[in-house]
Amino acid sequence: MADGADIHIDAERAERLKAAAEVAGLSPEAYALQALDRAMDDDWAEALASLEEFDRTGQSVPAEEALETFRRKVEQRRAQRP
């Protein structure tokens, strides 16, 4: 396991990153880290990881169990609202 990583992006993406970071009032590095954190916490990322696991193993989760997990997550998010 790596202790860290350096990511190299092409010039066009670097310019887009710099512009987006400037609008957000952040350094390009801080903006990129926030974007990575959001992407890794994204519910779609979790769903895609589950699909990849199914493709790899052929094992699935019963619909009732999946819906119960979804319901719990919705309730947790609603409870966090002010």
Buried (B, 14 or more C-beta within 10 A) or exposed (E): EEEEEEEEEEEEEEEEBEEBBEEEEBEBEEBBEEBEEEEEEEEEEEEEEEEEEEEEEEEEEEEEEEEEEEEEEEEEEEEEEE
